[in-house]
Amino acid sequence: MDDGTERGQSFLDQRATKVAAKTDGAGKPEPLPDLPGVLSFDYDYLPVALRGYVKDISERMQCPPDFAAVGAFVAMATIIGRKVGIKPKRRDDWTVIPNLWGAVVGNSGVMKSPTLSAALSPVKKLQAHEYGIFNKAMAARVQSMRRSQRSAA
């Protein structure tokens, strides 16, 4: 065996030893420890302006309100973008621009994707509107350039 194969085999042997040490002797893995309970979602944690929106989405989609809340917060952060910053030092111009990421974790079929799509739909509508404005401006610019090229020729 060459050196790479020996190292690979050594790694697999070590891994198998660790896995065997965590079994009950019959080759079955040890059961996972009990997980702590999770508090139910409280709408009071949300800003007043978002409560109705999140509640409406979660009731229509028949999913946990956490899913819609994550989408709503990410949508707000998307719109705010770099317009808001935090100045952690009183006598310094250092500014931190927050960057919010969100993730929804759940089993298959619990309406994660449709709920996030519903929560993000206002942002997608704004994006489509702005994209339309951009395309019209680009078309006007192209026409203007063509007219000026014709008149110069």
Rosetta blueprint (number, residue, H / E / L):
1 M L
2 D L
3 D H
4 G H
5 T H
6 E H
7 R H
8 G H
9 Q H
10 S H
11 F H
12 L H
13 D H
14 Q H
15 R H
16 A H
17 T H
18 K H
19 V H
20 A H
21 A H
22 K L
23 T E
24 D L
25 G L
26 A L
27 G L
28 K L
29 P E
30 E L
31 P L
32 L L
33 P L
34 D L
35 L L
36 P L
37 G L
38 V L
39 L L
40 S L
41 F L
42 D L
43 Y H
44 D H
45 Y H
46 L L
47 P L
48 V H
49 A H
50 L H
51 R H
52 G H
53 Y H
54 V H
55 K H
56 D H
57 I H
58 S H
59 E H
60 R H
61 M H
62 Q L
63 C L
64 P L
65 P H
66 D H
67 F H
68 A H
69 A H
70 V H
71 G H
72 A H
73 F H
74 V H
75 A H
76 M H
77 A H
78 T H
79 I H
80 I H
81 G H
82 R H
83 K H
84 V L
85 G L
86 I E
87 K L
88 P L
89 K L
90 R L
91 R L
92 D L
93 D L
94 W L
95 T L
96 V E
97 I L
98 P L
99 N L
100 L L
101 W L
102 G L
103 A L
104 V L
105 V L
106 G L
107 N L
108 S L
109 G L
110 V L
111 M L
112 K H
113 S H
114 P H
115 T H
116 L H
117 S H
118 A H
119 A H
120 L H
121 S H
122 P H
123 V H
124 K H
125 K H
126 L H
127 Q H
128 A H
129 H H
130 E H
131 Y H
132 G H
133 I H
134 F H
135 N H
136 K H
137 A H
138 M H
139 A H
140 A H
141 R H
142 V H
143 Q H
144 S H
145 M H
146 R H
147 R H
148 S H
149 Q H
150 R H
151 S H
152 A H
153 A L
